[in-house]
Amino acid sequence: MVEFEVKSKKQTIEKKKGQTVYYAVPKSNQHMTLDSLCDMIMDETSLSRGDVMNTLITLGKMACRSLKMGASVDLGDLGSLRVYFPPKMMDNQKDVTAATLKKPKIVFTPKNRMREAANAVEVSVDNPARKKEPAKEPEKKENKEENGPVAG
């Protein structure tokens, strides 16, 4: 479960400039360490810690090598990695050159199983503004019988 809290800030641009806006941010950044990941892989496979670490380190090296060549990297059920160069918008076609490309970014595109896992994450937002005051108990009416019980 990912728990969020409500933060606020004053907008400085666009339609809501000057307006205070509210948004949800995670209370803490949950993080799985490399050691924890290795332990989990060891529990699910017959690999040793050294084998798992070596495989992960080699995967990182091979991914970097492929990305440097401009190739995308298919990571099976995880998804794929690729390099993306955001372009600057130019007024004239002749002005478009390699220099008009912005700093490259690495894009991860998850496969369906990963997207399904992300969609299955439970979330809650701790929003004090939505917490209701305790409901007042309805006044109890005494059940008074007038003229005593009626026999039938």
Contacts in CASP RR format, 6 or more apart in sequence:
PFRMAT RR
TARGET T0000
AUTHOR 0000-0000-0000
METHOD contacts of the structure
MODEL  1
MVEFEVKSKKQTIEKKKGQTVYYAVPKSNQHMTLDSLCDMIMDETSLSRG
DVMNTLITLGKMACRSLKMGASVDLGDLGSLRVYFPPKMMDNQKDVTAAT
LKKPKIVFTPKNRMREAANAVEVSVDNPARKKEPAKEPEKKENKEENGPV
AG
1 121 0 8 1.000
1 122 0 8 1.000
1 123 0 8 1.000
1 124 0 8 1.000
2 26 0 8 1.000
2 30 0 8 1.000
2 121 0 8 1.000
2 122 0 8 1.000
2 123 0 8 1.000
2 124 0 8 1.000
3 26 0 8 1.000
3 27 0 8 1.000
3 28 0 8 1.000
3 123 0 8 1.000
3 124 0 8 1.000
3 125 0 8 1.000
3 126 0 8 1.000
4 24 0 8 1.000
4 25 0 8 1.000
4 26 0 8 1.000
4 27 0 8 1.000
4 123 0 8 1.000
4 124 0 8 1.000
4 125 0 8 1.000
4 126 0 8 1.000
5 24 0 8 1.000
5 25 0 8 1.000
5 27 0 8 1.000
5 125 0 8 1.000
5 126 0 8 1.000
5 127 0 8 1.000
6 22 0 8 1.000
6 23 0 8 1.000
6 24 0 8 1.000
6 125 0 8 1.000
6 126 0 8 1.000
6 127 0 8 1.000
6 128 0 8 1.000
6 129 0 8 1.000
7 22 0 8 1.000
7 23 0 8 1.000
7 24 0 8 1.000
7 25 0 8 1.000
8 20 0 8 1.000
8 21 0 8 1.000
8 22 0 8 1.000
8 23 0 8 1.000
9 20 0 8 1.000
9 21 0 8 1.000
9 23 0 8 1.000
10 18 0 8 1.000
10 19 0 8 1.000
10 20 0 8 1.000
10 21 0 8 1.000
11 17 0 8 1.000
11 18 0 8 1.000
11 19 0 8 1.000
11 20 0 8 1.000
11 21 0 8 1.000
12 18 0 8 1.000
24 125 0 8 1.000
27 126 0 8 1.000
34 53 0 8 1.000
34 56 0 8 1.000
37 56 0 8 1.000
38 49 0 8 1.000
38 52 0 8 1.000
38 53 0 8 1.000
38 56 0 8 1.000
41 47 0 8 1.000
41 52 0 8 1.000
42 48 0 8 1.000
42 49 0 8 1.000
42 52 0 8 1.000
45 52 0 8 1.000
47 55 0 8 1.000
62 73 0 8 1.000
63 73 0 8 1.000
63 81 0 8 1.000
66 72 0 8 1.000
66 73 0 8 1.000
67 73 0 8 1.000
67 81 0 8 1.000
67 82 0 8 1.000
67 83 0 8 1.000
67 106 0 8 1.000
70 82 0 8 1.000
70 83 0 8 1.000
72 80 0 8 1.000
72 81 0 8 1.000
72 82 0 8 1.000
73 80 0 8 1.000
73 81 0 8 1.000
73 82 0 8 1.000
74 80 0 8 1.000
75 81 0 8 1.000
76 111 0 8 1.000
77 111 0 8 1.000
77 113 0 8 1.000
77 114 0 8 1.000
78 110 0 8 1.000
78 111 0 8 1.000
78 114 0 8 1.000
79 108 0 8 1.000
79 109 0 8 1.000
79 110 0 8 1.000
79 111 0 8 1.000
79 114 0 8 1.000
80 108 0 8 1.000
80 109 0 8 1.000
80 111 0 8 1.000
81 106 0 8 1.000
81 107 0 8 1.000
81 108 0 8 1.000
81 109 0 8 1.000
82 106 0 8 1.000
82 107 0 8 1.000
82 109 0 8 1.000
83 104 0 8 1.000
83 105 0 8 1.000
83 106 0 8 1.000
83 107 0 8 1.000
84 104 0 8 1.000
84 105 0 8 1.000
84 106 0 8 1.000
84 107 0 8 1.000
85 101 0 8 1.000
85 102 0 8 1.000
85 104 0 8 1.000
85 105 0 8 1.000
86 101 0 8 1.000
86 102 0 8 1.000
86 103 0 8 1.000
86 105 0 8 1.000
87 96 0 8 1.000
87 100 0 8 1.000
87 101 0 8 1.000
87 102 0 8 1.000
88 100 0 8 1.000
88 101 0 8 1.000
88 102 0 8 1.000
90 96 0 8 1.000
90 100 0 8 1.000
110 118 0 8 1.000
END
